[in-house]
Amino acid sequence: MGNIVAIVGRPNVGKSTLFNRLVGMRQAIVDATEGTTRDRHYGTTDWNGREFTVIDTGGFTVNSEDIFEQAICRQVQLAIDEADELIFMVDVETGITDLDLTMADMLRKQSKPVHLAVNKVDNSVRQADSYEFYSLGLGDPITISSMTGSGTGELMDAIVAALPAETAGEAGIDDGTAVPEVPAIPKLAIVGRPNVGKSSLANALLGEERNIVTPIAGTTRDAIRSHYNKFGMEFDLVDTAGLRKKQKVTDDLEFYSVMRTIRAIEECDTAILMLDASQGVDAQDMNIFHLIVKNRKGCVIAVNKWDTIPDKQSNTMKEYAAQIRGKLAPFNDVPIVFTSVTEKQRIFDALKMALHVCGNRRRRIPTSELNDFILPIIEQTPPPTIKGKYIRIKYAMMLPTPTPQFAFFVNLPQYVKDSYRRFLENRIRGEWDFGGVPMQIYFRQK
């Protein structure tokens, strides 16, 4: 299972700059003005083979009259509650402030690992200044410069060291020792933006009205599983904070929904990503889709509220599906089902497709069968010669991992391009049904 690491701290200490560096992209807006980060940002990163989710929070303040700052503080509290580890950022230039002391006191009272990151340490004088942060009582400070990247390696080492140990299957070890753990009952999660019909779909499937609690103090924090056993289908449905009655979505609920969506994706076998037919695919939908792929989960797209689309023609559905697949490329063999939960249209088709994708995710191909199919294709279309070097693939095997992963043994693996990797993946997908399931292909030295 993945893990969530939240970056917290008072305003303008460099949280968003660190976030951008860790996830490898300029995703969060960085500005010298306090309170720039209002919306929540989240992304995935990896270090020494371990993947985890990083969340950038807004600056923590107390007793503020500003409505945005009040909302940000509530979300920081939610991040502390939901995250597995915390990065507490402080600024060596300003030293310890009253806000730092307040937050340090809050963090000492909880049991999660806290990494004290002293930012803007880029010379020996500031290195000496960082020693005052020992007084916060949060262990050894890790001195970093989120602008230049110095010290972030030590910070990542500390984060990974505090993560729970991975099983062989979770790690995707390809040495032949990993044993797939196939759960007896599939786990499905319904995810998506607020108000796309997630709660309505869950209620329709379960045959009862479900009131999912909101993130107010005293609310149950654990993911709620509902067992389904009807019409010859049996599975566990993972509820998220998004599975709630339609109501006004506040900033707090939006943030909480993102946190729970990440959790639901990590815990499921296949995710049903619901879209609003009237709104199409937006950036938030793509964020959730990329999280599904990054976590190697199966995916089914359910385009809800199809009954609200006016003037549908015989090819409207086909054209709409083509537009969605264009945005999901290159992973574009995801099943797409057009539903209307209120009209009870094709909701069980979405369910059956999700269970079918669970089966695809567990599919195993014997080594002899795989080589009988793929080696003639490789012989007919070998990898292109690079720098006068001939690349020869000897044989292939499917790794004993919980998700579809293949190893191709080759004399010069470093010269095999991504385009050839996609070529092999497309041929495998054309022969065996891996629809809706991410696939990994590795090239190993023979």
C-alpha positions, -999 to +999 in steps of 0.1 A: +000+000+000+012+035-007+018+061+020+009+098+024+035+124+034+022+159+042+043+190+042+032+214+070+045+246+085+037+283+089+033+306+058+062+313+034+088+288+047+092+271+012+067+243+014+055+246-022+091+249-035+100+216-017+068+200-030+077+209-066+112+195-061+100+162-046+073+155-073+096+167-101+073+193-116+063+229-111+028+220-100+023+243-070+024+281-074+054+296-055+053+333-045+068+354-017+034+365-006+020+347+024-010+326+018-003+319-019-011+282-015-048+279-009-057+249-031-043+216-021-017+199-043-007+163-043+016+142-064+035+110-063+073+105-060+097+077-054+131+073-037+152+042-037+124+022-052+097+033-027+068+053-039+046+076-018+022+105-022+033+140-012+007+167-002+014+204-001-006+222+025-012+259+031+005+280+058-006+273+093-018+304+113-038+309+145-065+333+156-068+347+121-098+368+109-092+359+073-117+333+060-091+317+037-066+313+065-092+298+087-100+272+060-063+265+054-058+258+091-086+233+092-071+216+062-037+214+079-053+197+108-069+172+084-035+166+068-020+158+102-048+134+109-047+116+076-010+115+067+014+087+076+044+110+080+048+147+083+075+171+071+075+201+094+092+230+076+108+259+094+129+288+081+165+294+093+164+330+082+136+340+106+144+314+133+118+300+157+086+320+157+055+317+179+037+299+151+066+273+149+063+267+187+025+263+185+028+238+156+057+219+172+036+215+204+007+201+182+030+177+164+046+164+196+012+153+208+006+128+179+024+096+172+033+098+135+069+103+124+078+140+120+108+151+100+119+186+110+132+203+078+151+235+083+149+254+050+171+280+033+204+265+048+228+271+019+260+281+038+280+273+069+268+302+089+231+292+084+241+256+092+253+268+126+221+288+130+200+256+125+210+242+158+185+263+177+157+242+162+167+213+185+147+232+211+115+223+193+118+188+207+112+170+174+145+153+170+175+161+148+168+189+123+175+181+086+190+211+069+178+216+034+175+242+007+144+235-013+155+261-039+188+244-047+179+209-036+207+205-011+198+182+018+167+169+002+184+135-003+189+131+034+153+141+040+140+115+015+162+089+032+146+097+065+111+095+050+117+061+033+134+047+065+102+055+084+079+038+059+065+004+068+083-026+053+071-036+018+061-071+009+077-087-021+045-083-041+041-047-032+076-039-042+073-056-076+105-076-070+114-094-102+139-119-089+114-148-092+108-149-054+077-128-052+045-147-046+013-130-057-012-126-029-046-129-046-074-118-024-105-141-024-128-111-028-121-082-051-120-047-037-137-020-058-135+018-051-157+044-066-136+076-070-140+109-088-147+146-083-175+157-060-211+156-073-205+132-102-228+106-087-205+085-066-229+083-036-258+076-059-240+047-076-230+032-042-266+035-029-280+020-061-256-010-059-260-016-022-298-011-024-298+012+006-293+049+015-258+055+028-251+086+048-213+090+046-201+112+074-183+145+068-149+154+082-161+171+114-144+163+147-154+129+159-159+115+124-146+079+117-113+082+099-110+046+086-122+037+051-156+020+053-160-013+034-194-025+023-198-061+014-218-069-018-231-104-026-260-103-051-268-116-086-238-140-086-213-111-078-193-107-046-169-079-038-160-053-011-169-018-020-144+008-005-163+039+005-145+073+005-153+107+019-167+115-016-195+090-010-218+114+006-252+130+000-251+159-023-244+190-003-224+222-006-188+212-011-167+233+012-129+237+009-125+213+039-147+186+023-129+190-010-095+185+006-108+156+028-122+139-004-088+141-021-071+124+009-097+097+011-096+092-027-059+085-024-065+060+004-093+043-015-071+039-046-043+024-026-066-001-009-086-013-040-080-038-068-100-018-094-112+018-093-144+030-110-135+066-120-168+085-124-170+114-148-198+139-153-210+136-189-218+173-191-183+184-180-160+159-197-125+151-184-109+179-164-075+183-147-088+168-114-101+137-132-066+133-149-049+136-115-071+108-101-065+087-132-027+091-129-029+081-093-047+049-103-021+041-129+008+050-106-006+026-080-009-001-106-047-005-101-073-015-126-095+012-139-130+015-154-144+049-166-180+054-158-194+084-176-224+093-155-255+115-162-255+104-198-293+110-198-287+147-195-268+150-228-292+165-254-296+156-291-276+123-289-270+107-322-261+070-330-224+078-330-224+104-300-213+077-275-185+065-298-171+100-304-173+109-267-153+077-258-127+085-285-122+120-269-117+104-235-092+078-248-073+106-265-067+122-231-058+090-214-031+080-240-010+060-241-030+039-216-061+040-238-076+006-235-095+015-204-131+003-205-156+031-208-193+026-197-219+053-201-243+053-172-272+072-156-275+063-120-308+081-116-323+062-145-306+029-135-290+027-169-260+004-173-249+006-137-245-031-135-226-031-168-200-008-150-199-033-121-194-063-143-167-045-162-149-036-130-149-073-119-137-083-154-108-058-150-100-074-116-097-107-135-074-091-161-052-077-133-047-113-120-041-129-154-010-151-156+007-161-189+030-192-188+066-184-199+065-209-228+032-195-241+046-159-239+078-168-257+061-188-284+040-156-292+065-128-287+098-141-299+087-144-336+074-109-334+107-097-320+126-115-347+105-099-374+107-065-358+138-063-337+148-033-316+166-006-338+204-006-338+218+021-316+254+034-321+262+004-342+252-020-314+228-048-322+202-054-294+192-091-290+163-101-268+167-137-257+135-146-239+107-131-218+088-140-187+058-127-167+070-119-132+053-135-102+038-101-090+002-092-081+000-070-112+010-076-149+048-071-151+071-086-177+108-090-179+126-092-212+162-105-210+185-086-235+222-082-241+221-044-240+190-033-219+202+003-216+198+009-254+161-002-256+140+028-262+105+035-247+090+034-282+100-003-284+087-009-249+053+004-260+055-017-292+059-049-271+031-038-247+007-032-275+015-067-290+009-084-256-023-065-251-034-074-286-030-111-278-042-113-242-070-092-225-053-068-201-079-041-207-081-015-179-049-027-162-015-008-162+014-029-174+051-027-166+078-040-189+114-043-177+146-050-197+171-070-178+207-080-186+210-115-199 
